[in-house]
Amino acid sequence: MLSRGRGVKKDVPRALELFEKACLLWRLDACESLADAYFEGADAPQDIAKAFNFYGIACYNGLKPACTNLGAIYERGVGEAIKADENETDSLFREACEAGDARGCLNLARRLESSDKKQAAALRQKAHKLHEKECEAGLSKKCMEFKKSTNKGEKHEF
């Protein structure tokens, strides 16, 4: 989500422009925020293809939590533009989980539930421990994202 300034009138087009410039200057957190805005469609017009591109920049350049969101897009696919890809999905969730992203672990556990229940249970346990650390560290966004994902039932995407 795009941050709100204090005492400044909200200017979404300008904010998107600045976040994109920051992203192109390798501020990976700006890439992820921009992707979130385009994915959610709350602070920008929803555009999954743009979200996919910005999550990709963040993920493939080291911001591994963005890999969880990228993996979720690969899991579903988006029309003709982005084909569903199970191998890429699993790989991205695994990368995110190994880098300490609780949602990546949950997503991977969900995908492994039918083929490897023991590994899925271990990943769920790891996810919960990572979640506790995120909340204890004051990472409120990550703490809330995890809570939202676990409240959605079996599918832990975003």
C-alpha positions in Angstrom: 0.0 0.0 0.0 1.1 3.5 -0.7 1.9 5.5 2.5 -0.1 8.5 3.4 1.7 11.8 4.0 0.9 13.9 7.0 -0.8 17.2 6.2 -0.3 16.6 2.4 -3.2 16.1 0.0 -3.3 12.6 -1.4 -1.9 12.5 -5.0 -2.0 8.8 -6.1 -0.7 9.4 -9.7 2.3 11.3 -8.3 2.9 8.7 -5.6 2.8 5.9 -8.1 5.3 7.8 -10.3 7.7 8.3 -7.3 7.4 4.7 -6.2 8.2 3.6 -9.8 11.3 5.9 -9.9 12.4 4.5 -6.6 11.9 1.0 -7.8 13.9 1.6 -10.9 16.7 2.9 -8.6 16.7 -0.5 -6.9 14.7 0.4 -3.8 13.2 -3.0 -3.7 10.8 -2.1 -0.9 9.3 0.5 -3.3 8.9 -2.2 -6.0 7.0 -4.3 -3.5 4.8 -1.4 -2.3 4.0 -0.5 -5.9 3.2 -4.2 -6.7 0.9 -4.3 -3.7 -0.9 -1.2 -4.8 -1.5 -2.5 -8.3 -2.4 -6.0 -7.0 -4.9 -4.8 -4.5 -6.4 -2.0 -6.6 -7.0 0.2 -3.5 -4.5 3.0 -4.1 -4.1 2.4 -7.8 -6.1 0.9 -10.6 -5.9 -2.9 -10.3 -3.4 -4.2 -12.8 -2.2 -7.7 -12.1 0.3 -7.7 -14.9 2.0 -4.6 -13.5 1.9 -6.1 -10.0 3.5 -9.3 -11.4 6.4 -7.2 -13.0 7.1 -5.2 -9.8 6.9 -8.3 -7.6 9.3 -9.9 -10.0 11.8 -7.1 -9.8 11.7 -7.2 -6.0 11.8 -11.0 -5.7 14.6 -11.7 -8.3 16.8 -9.0 -6.8 16.7 -10.3 -3.3 13.5 -9.1 -1.5 12.3 -12.7 -0.9 8.9 -11.9 0.7 7.9 -10.5 -2.7 8.4 -14.1 -4.0 5.4 -15.2 -2.0 3.2 -12.8 -3.9 4.8 -13.6 -7.2 4.3 -17.3 -6.5 0.6 -16.8 -5.8 0.2 -15.1 -9.1 2.0 -18.0 -10.9 -0.2 -20.4 -9.0 -3.4 -19.0 -10.5 -2.0 -17.5 -13.7 -3.7 -14.4 -15.2 -5.4 -14.9 -18.5 -3.1 -15.3 -21.5 -0.4 -13.0 -20.2 0.8 -15.1 -17.2 0.5 -18.8 -17.4 0.0 -20.9 -14.3 3.3 -22.7 -13.5 3.4 -25.2 -10.6 7.2 -25.6 -10.6 7.7 -21.8 -10.5 5.1 -21.5 -7.8 6.7 -24.1 -5.6 10.2 -22.7 -6.2 9.1 -19.1 -5.3 7.2 -20.2 -2.1 10.3 -22.3 -1.1 12.7 -19.3 -1.7 10.5 -17.1 0.4 10.1 -19.6 3.2 13.8 -20.3 3.3 14.4 -16.6 3.6 12.1 -16.4 6.6 8.8 -15.4 5.1 6.0 -17.0 7.1 3.4 -16.7 4.3 5.8 -18.4 1.9 6.0 -21.4 4.3 2.2 -21.6 4.7 1.7 -21.5 0.9 4.3 -24.2 0.4 2.8 -26.3 3.2 -0.7 -26.0 1.6 0.7 -27.2 -1.8 2.5 -30.1 -0.2 -0.4 -31.2 2.0 -1.6 -33.9 -0.4 1.8 -35.3 -1.3 3.9 -35.0 1.9 1.9 -34.4 5.0 5.0 -34.6 7.3 6.9 -31.9 5.4 3.7 -29.8 5.3 3.2 -30.0 9.0 6.9 -29.0 9.6 6.4 -26.0 7.3 3.3 -24.9 9.1 5.2 -25.1 12.4 8.0 -23.1 10.9 5.5 -20.5 9.6 4.0 -20.0 13.0 7.4 -19.5 14.6 8.4 -17.0 11.9 5.1 -15.2 12.4 5.7 -14.9 16.1 9.1 -13.4 15.4 7.6 -10.9 12.9 5.0 -9.8 15.4 7.5 -9.6 18.3 9.9 -7.5 16.1 7.1 -5.0 15.5 6.7 -5.8 11.8 3.0 -5.0 11.9 2.4 -5.3 8.2 3.9 -8.8 8.0 2.1 -9.7 11.3 -1.3 -8.6 9.9 -0.7 -10.2 6.4 -0.1 -13.5 8.1 -3.2 -13.2 10.3 -5.3 -12.4 7.2 -3.9 -15.3 5.3 -4.6 -17.8 8.1 -8.1 -16.4 8.5 -9.0 -17.2 4.8 -9.3 -20.9 5.5 -7.2 -23.5 3.6 -5.7 -21.2 1.0 -3.0 -19.0 2.3 -2.2 -16.6 -0.5 -2.0 -12.9 0.4 
